[in-house]
Amino acid sequence: MGADIQPDLDRRRPGQSAIVSPRKEADRVEILSGTFEGKTLGTPISMWVRNEDARPEAYNEMATKFRPSHADYTYQAKFGIRNWQGGGRTSARETIGRVAAGAVAKKLLRELFGVEIVAYVQRVQGIEAQVDVDASNQNMSRPILCAAPTRARPKR
């Protein structure tokens, strides 16, 4: 089952382009329980992804600033506290559990109902990609996971 989950974790992994966190994380999933011989057991599937490049000191400047593209400000406004050291509820790292669970759901939907899930960036402001949905999962281009390579380059 880990082999079914890993491609989705690889898509969200940091350090893959100039517009995301430069941290280098392998984001390798380990299945701890809930499966046996390639089948689920009907019990919770426990997965573990190690955080090997945590560097709280790299975020010292964020003690007085809010990170762009994060929910730092919203969290501070709602709860009156935030973890500015790069972790916590507003960390992009926090999404890894949802991505792993989504990969499991995606496999179940495909195998049980023939449903294929495809996700990509179609439009950013006025830049729109014409996408062949049937081929898009195999043709994802960095740096913004756009399925149309000619539109995947950020303007400078």
Kinemage of the C-alpha trace (Angstrom):
@kinemage 1
@onewidth
@group {chain A} dominant
@subgroup {mainchain}
@vectorlist {calphas} color= white
{ca met a 1} P 0.000 0.000 0.000
{ca gly a 2} L 2.915 2.380 0.650
{ca ala a 3} L 3.741 2.288 -3.060
{ca asp a 4} L 0.210 3.546 -3.798
{ca ile a 5} L 0.564 6.455 -1.365
{ca gln a 6} L 4.119 7.570 -2.192
{ca pro a 7} L 3.431 9.233 -5.598
{ca asp a 8} L 0.963 11.636 -3.970
{ca leu a 9} L 3.411 12.427 -1.173
{ca asp a 10} L 6.097 13.035 -3.794
{ca arg a 11} L 3.871 15.657 -5.485
{ca arg a 12} L 3.532 17.701 -2.280
{ca arg a 13} L 7.124 17.250 -1.083
{ca pro a 14} L 9.050 20.481 -0.396
{ca gly a 15} L 12.308 21.471 -2.059
{ca gln a 16} L 11.250 20.781 -5.647
{ca ser a 17} L 11.165 24.288 -7.098
{ca ala a 18} L 12.097 27.894 -6.442
{ca ile a 19} L 8.565 28.823 -5.350
{ca val a 20} L 8.218 26.362 -2.447
{ca ser a 21} L 10.064 25.714 0.814
{ca pro a 22} L 13.708 24.783 0.145
{ca arg a 23} L 13.665 22.095 2.847
{ca lys a 24} L 14.743 18.681 1.641
{ca glu a 25} L 12.420 15.990 2.945
{ca ala a 26} L 12.172 12.471 1.561
{ca asp a 27} L 8.576 12.210 2.840
{ca arg a 28} L 8.727 8.411 2.748
{ca val a 29} L 5.590 6.784 4.130
{ca glu a 30} L 5.802 3.827 6.472
{ca ile a 31} L 2.652 1.761 7.054
{ca leu a 32} L 2.601 0.817 10.742
{ca ser a 33} L -0.698 -1.047 10.998
{ca gly a 34} L -4.085 -1.658 9.413
{ca thr a 35} L -2.941 -3.685 6.403
{ca phe a 36} L -1.740 -7.243 5.849
{ca glu a 37} L -0.568 -8.910 2.645
{ca gly a 38} L -1.686 -5.946 0.545
{ca lys a 39} L -5.202 -5.745 1.986
{ca thr a 40} L -6.802 -3.474 4.551
{ca leu a 41} L -7.974 -5.105 7.765
{ca gly a 42} L -10.972 -2.918 8.483
{ca thr a 43} L -9.028 -1.233 11.273
{ca pro a 44} L -7.429 2.237 11.125
{ca ile a 45} L -4.439 2.423 8.793
{ca ser a 46} L -1.579 3.988 10.721
{ca met a 47} L 1.044 5.745 8.601
{ca trp a 48} L 4.228 7.535 9.617
{ca val a 49} L 6.240 10.078 7.635
{ca arg a 50} L 9.393 11.259 9.395
{ca asn a 51} L 10.211 14.965 9.564
{ca glu a 52} L 13.975 14.884 9.013
{ca asp a 53} L 14.719 18.521 8.142
{ca ala a 54} L 13.005 20.441 10.947
{ca arg a 55} L 14.905 23.692 11.568
{ca pro a 56} L 12.980 25.944 13.987
{ca glu a 57} L 15.892 28.419 14.054
{ca ala a 58} L 15.360 29.119 10.350
{ca tyr a 59} L 12.062 30.791 11.255
{ca asn a 60} L 13.327 33.307 13.840
{ca glu a 61} L 12.381 36.209 11.552
{ca met a 62} L 8.781 34.956 11.538
{ca ala a 63} L 8.368 35.776 15.242
{ca thr a 64} L 7.402 39.307 14.138
{ca lys a 65} L 6.137 38.583 10.608
{ca phe a 66} L 3.561 36.350 8.990
{ca arg a 67} L 4.617 33.777 6.384
{ca pro a 68} L 3.203 34.324 2.905
{ca ser a 69} L 0.809 31.629 1.653
{ca his a 70} L 0.258 30.274 5.149
{ca ala a 71} L -2.599 30.655 7.597
{ca asp a 72} L -0.416 32.295 10.264
{ca tyr a 73} L -2.356 35.538 10.425
{ca thr a 74} L -5.761 33.861 10.384
{ca tyr a 75} L -4.739 31.437 13.120
{ca gln a 76} L -3.329 34.271 15.252
{ca ala a 77} L -6.507 36.326 14.794
{ca lys a 78} L -8.777 33.403 15.664
{ca phe a 79} L -6.877 31.753 18.523
{ca gly a 80} L -4.534 34.496 19.798
{ca ile a 81} L -1.444 32.311 19.453
{ca arg a 82} L 0.609 30.716 16.684
{ca asn a 83} L 3.695 28.588 16.257
{ca trp a 84} L 6.006 30.779 14.180
{ca gln a 85} L 8.826 28.205 14.226
{ca gly a 86} L 7.636 26.474 11.069
{ca gly a 87} L 5.411 23.858 12.636
{ca gly a 88} L 1.951 23.658 14.035
{ca arg a 89} L -1.473 23.896 12.481
{ca thr a 90} L -0.482 26.438 9.820
{ca ser a 91} L 2.516 24.499 8.543
{ca ala a 92} L 2.406 23.096 5.017
{ca arg a 93} L 3.872 19.975 6.626
{ca glu a 94} L 0.523 19.553 8.360
{ca thr a 95} L -1.076 18.639 5.018
{ca ile a 96} L 0.851 15.380 4.723
{ca gly a 97} L -1.762 13.385 6.668
{ca arg a 98} L -4.556 14.577 4.396
{ca val a 99} L -2.518 13.757 1.291
{ca ala a 100} L -1.747 10.242 2.571
{ca ala a 101} L -5.398 9.619 3.519
{ca gly a 102} L -6.498 11.001 0.145
{ca ala a 103} L -4.169 8.568 -1.624
{ca val a 104} L -5.832 5.675 0.197
{ca ala a 105} L -9.296 7.007 -0.717
{ca lys a 106} L -8.169 7.499 -4.323
{ca lys a 107} L -7.072 3.864 -4.542
{ca leu a 108} L -10.359 2.618 -3.075
{ca leu a 109} L -12.418 4.754 -5.464
{ca arg a 110} L -10.403 3.519 -8.452
{ca glu a 111} L -10.502 -0.170 -7.516
{ca leu a 112} L -14.074 -0.366 -6.236
{ca phe a 113} L -15.866 2.094 -8.539
{ca gly a 114} L -13.544 2.846 -11.473
{ca val a 115} L -13.263 6.522 -10.438
{ca glu a 116} L -10.025 8.317 -11.339
{ca ile a 117} L -9.048 11.467 -9.426
{ca val a 118} L -6.973 14.076 -11.290
{ca ala a 119} L -5.854 17.365 -9.747
{ca tyr a 120} L -3.828 20.183 -11.283
{ca val a 121} L -3.476 23.960 -11.488
{ca gln a 122} L -5.656 25.154 -14.352
{ca arg a 123} L -5.561 28.919 -13.912
{ca val a 124} L -3.481 31.457 -12.035
{ca gln a 125} L -4.868 34.964 -12.463
{ca gly a 126} L -5.273 35.408 -16.226
{ca ile a 127} L -2.973 32.540 -17.256
{ca glu a 128} L -4.995 29.468 -18.164
{ca ala a 129} L -3.866 26.019 -19.241
{ca gln a 130} L -5.737 23.885 -21.748
{ca val a 131} L -5.453 20.441 -20.203
{ca asp a 132} L -5.915 16.948 -21.580
{ca val a 133} L -7.335 15.436 -18.382
{ca asp a 134} L -6.648 11.871 -19.549
{ca ala a 135} L -2.911 12.602 -19.846
{ca ser a 136} L -2.508 15.216 -17.107
{ca asn a 137} L -1.378 12.942 -14.255
{ca gln a 138} L 1.580 11.721 -16.287
{ca asn a 139} L 2.586 15.160 -17.574
{ca met a 140} L 2.742 17.315 -14.447
{ca ser a 141} L 5.293 20.093 -14.850
{ca arg a 142} L 7.139 21.944 -12.139
{ca pro a 143} L 7.236 24.412 -10.526
{ca ile a 144} L 3.476 24.774 -10.055
{ca leu a 145} L 2.025 21.340 -10.861
{ca cys a 146} L 0.474 22.543 -14.064
{ca ala a 147} L -0.519 19.850 -16.522
{ca ala a 148} L 0.269 22.099 -19.510
{ca pro a 149} L 4.089 22.487 -19.710
{ca thr a 150} L 3.941 25.671 -21.816
{ca arg a 151} L 1.925 27.399 -19.049
{ca ala a 152} L 3.908 26.037 -16.075
{ca arg a 153} L 6.637 28.663 -16.096
{ca pro a 154} L 6.117 31.606 -13.736
{ca lys a 155} L 6.337 35.071 -15.277
{ca arg a 156} L 9.252 37.180 -14.111
